[in-house]
Amino acid sequence: MINIKTDKEIELMKEAGHLNYMTREYIKTLIVPGITTGEIDRLAEEYILSIGGIPGFKGYDGFPGSICISVNEEVVHGIPGNRVLKNGDIVSIDVGVVYKGYHSDAAETVGVGDISKQKEYLIRHTEASFRMGLKEVKEGAKLGNIGAKIQGYAEKHGLGVVRELVGHGVGRDLHEDPDVPNYGKYGTGITLKAGMVIAIEPMLTSGKRNVRVLNNDWTIVTTDGLPSAHYEHTVLVTKDGYVILTGE
């Protein structure tokens, strides 16, 4: 069932989204060569709690971290631990913050020190693909328009679109209906309505789009070992368009 949010719920989700934005900005100051993903996770959890939020991912279906930190070929669901970040790595930080029972979900990929032109290209066009999909969001539009635009942009720029993972509705639960694929056919799918809140999150690869799950049953990586990037915001559908709830 798709939940249409009330004005009060939207206000709470805006606050959750603002806390998410603040957290991501803080995390980006920590990403330097030599720090471990576990240390970033510890500091991120402390920060989320200090600003009045709750880490939305910690314990979710048994996930052990407070945030997801995915490095290079890791697409999503990277488990924080002893991995040391190195100059030239790229890191996807996926953050969930809960405020008064309402979730926010956002992600971005950043470089560690000096990164290659290939990785810069991947990061830039992953965000740009999100923007292309976002332009389709408004009441009365078809959900499939979002994925069609993301896929078209990504493939035009030689990037793979992961199909095993999709965006989703957001609200009192982290994952609600509907699924929001990053691929598909224009003019298909359900009709968007004002008050819907969805996470749009392209996950693109430098090489082939194929992925596999590591033995930890969480982390998803590219099968060819080439880098991947992830960009996500929680978005409110309005009569005239959209509002990004998780900041810019």
N, C-alpha and C positions, 0 to 999 in steps of 0.2 A: 504494500500500500504506500502511495506517495503522500507525504505529509505536507500540507500547505501551512506555512508558519504564520502565526498571529503577529500583530505589531509588537506585542510584548516579547514574544520569542525572538523576533528579529533584533530587537534592541539587545537582548542578552547575547545573541550570536555575534552581533557587532562588537560587543565587549570581549567575547572570547577570541574573536578575530584580531582585535587590537593587541591583546596579550600575546597572541601567536606571532604577530609582526614584531613586537618588541623582543620576543625570544629569539627569533631568527636573526635580527640585527645584532643581538648580543653574541650569539653563536659565531657569527661571521668574524667577530673580533678575535675569536679563539683559534681560528683555523690557520695555523702556521706550521712549517716543518718542525718535526720533533715531538709534537703533542700526540697522545694516543686518543683513539676514538672513545675509549672508556672514560678518559678524563674530560673530554668534551661533554659526554653524556652526564657525568656527575655534576658538572658545573651548570649544565642546562637545567637539570632537575632542580637544583638549588635556586636557580633564577626564577623558574616558573612558579615555584612555591612562594618565593619572596614577593612576587607581584600579584599574588592572590589567585593564581590558577592551579590546576591539577594536571600533571602529565597525562595526556589522553591515551598514550600507547602502553604505558607501563602495566604489565599484567594482562593486556588485551589478548585474549586467546592464548595466554601464556608467554607473550613476548617479554623478554627479560630486561630490555632497555627502556629508558624514558623517551628517547627519540630514536629514529632510524638514521644510521650513518652508513652510506653506501659509497665505496671507493672504486674509481676507475670502471672495471668491467662489472661491478655489482650494480644491478639495475635499481632494486628496492630491497627494503627489509634487512639492510645490513645491521648486524648485531654489534653494539659497541663492545670493545674489549681491549686487547693488548696491541692491536695494530697501530703502528707509528706512521703518521702522515709524513710524506716525503715531498720535496720540491718537485713540481711537475705533475703531482696527483691532481685529480678532480674529485670532489666530494659532494654527494647529494645529501642534503640535510632535510629530513622529512619530520615535521613537527606537528604534534597534536596537543592542543590545550583545551581543557574543559573549564567553563565558568558557570557556576550555578546550574549545573546539570546539562549544559549545552556545549557541543563539541565545535572545534575549529580544526582545519586540516590544511596544511600548506607545505610546499617543498620548493627548494631551488638548488641548483648545482653551482659550486664555486671552485675556483682554482686554488691550489696550494703553491705559493711562490710564483715562479715563472712556468707557464704551461705552453704546450705546443700549439701551433696554428690549427692543427686538426681538432684539438680539444676546445679551443676558443670557438671554432666554427660550430662544433656540436652544441656547446652551451648556448651560443647566440641564437641558433636556429631552433633549438628546442623551445626557448622562451617565445620566439617569434611564431612558432606553430600554435602555441597556446593563445596568443593574441589573435591569430586568424580564426580559431574556433570561438573565442570569446565574442567576436563581432556578430556572431549568429544568435546570441542569447537575447531573447525578448519574449514577452508573452505572445503566443500564437505561432511561434516558430516550431519547427520539428526538431526533436532532440538529435536525430541523425545528422542534421546539418553541421553540428559541432565537430563530430568525428570525421565527416567527409572533408571539411576544410583543413583539419589538422593533418589528416592522411595526405591530402593533395599537396599541401605545402611541404611536408616532410619528404615525401618521395620525389618531389621536384628538386629538392636540394640534396638528394642522394643519401637520405637517412632512413634507417629501418624503423618501422612502427611496431612496437611490442603489442601483441594481440591477446596474450594470456591475462593481462591486467588491464583494468578499466577504472575510470572515475566512478563517482557514486553520489547518492544523496547524503546529506549531513544534517544532524539535528540532535535530538536527545541521544541517539546512537551515532557512533562514528561512521558506520556504514548503513545507509538506508537505501530504499528504492528512490530513483531508478538507477540502473547501471548507466554509465556515460562512457561509451567506447571512444577510442581515439582513431577510429577508422569507420568506414561505412558509406552508405549511399545517401546523397542529398535528397531531402524531401520525405524521408522515412522516419519511423519511430513515433513516440508519443508526442503530443502537443504540449509545449511548455506553458506554464501558468504562473502568473504573478504570485509570489510568496513561496515558490519552490526554492530550495537551497541545494546546490550541487557542487561537488568538487570536480573541477576539470583538471586533468593531470597527464599531459603527454609524457610518455617514456620512450625516448628515441635512442637508436644505436648507431654507432659509426659504421658498422658493417651489416651483417645479416641480422634480421629481426628475431632470430631464434634464441630462446632462453632455456635455462634449466635451474632446478632447485638444488642447493647444496645439501650436504648431509645433516646440517643443523635444522632442516625442515622449514627454514624461514628465508634465508638469503637467496635471491634470484639473480643469476649472472648470465651474461651473454655466452652462448656456446662457442663463439669464435674468439673469446677473450678480448675483444675490442671494447673501447670505452662506451659508456651509456650515460645519458643525462635525463634528469627528471625536473619538471616544473609544474607547480600546482598552486591553485588558489581555491578557497571556498567562495562561491559566487551566489548572490541573491538574484533571482529573476524578477524583473519589474515590468510594469505595463509598457514602458518605453525602451527597456534595455536590460541593464544589469547594474549591480553594485558589487565590487570586490570587497568581501568582508575581512579578508586577511591582509589588507594593506598592500602597498605597492613596493 
